[in-house]
Amino acid sequence: MKHLPALLLLALAACSPTAPKAEKATSPASQQQVLLPLVISTATGTHRFAVEAALTPQQQEQGLMFRKSLEPDGGMLFPMNPPRTASFWMKNTLIPLDMLFIRTDGTIAFIAANTTPYSREPVSAGVPVAAVLELRGGRAAELGIAPGDRVAWGRCADPAGKGPAGLDFCPSRAR
């Protein structure tokens, strides 16, 4: 009976809503997507987006799979550090997407428009890129976005923004 109070205290501690810090760091709630401001400068003007950044290998593997919709000015950015030739597919992706492959100078190298949901066919620009941006299918055409247009994100897209440090992409303005 001497140990009963200690056992009760241990049982209450185990039921506590506050988990140890190590467990909190790996909980799904702590792996929330980072939203970044992103701008695309085209011949017709500047288009602003708030996109999710797929930063971890798990986020990049998941991408936009199983999503039933995507906001008109939403999307997902896949930064490539170091730049590399990226290849994407649409396995388990329910909605068509536009994939914009962005060179290290900030220009769009290639747009795969309205990619086919569930397709396992690889999509690539065939050149090293700094990032790939996925938008709702058809959005690039709606806005007149074309290869050669310029992309920037983070504080380079919104200098007054409070986005996470280290996720800024500020290519030079020279063409």
Buried (B, 14 or more C-beta within 10 A) or exposed (E): EEEEEEEEEEEEEEEEEEEEEEEEEEEEEEEEEBBBBBBBBBEEEEBEBBBBBBBEEEBBEBBBEEBEEBEEBBBBBBBBEEBEEBEBBBEBBEBBBBBBBBBBEBBBBBBBBBBBBEEEEEBBBEBBBBBBBBBBBEBBEEBEBBBEBBBBBBBBBBEEBEBBEEBBBEBEEEE
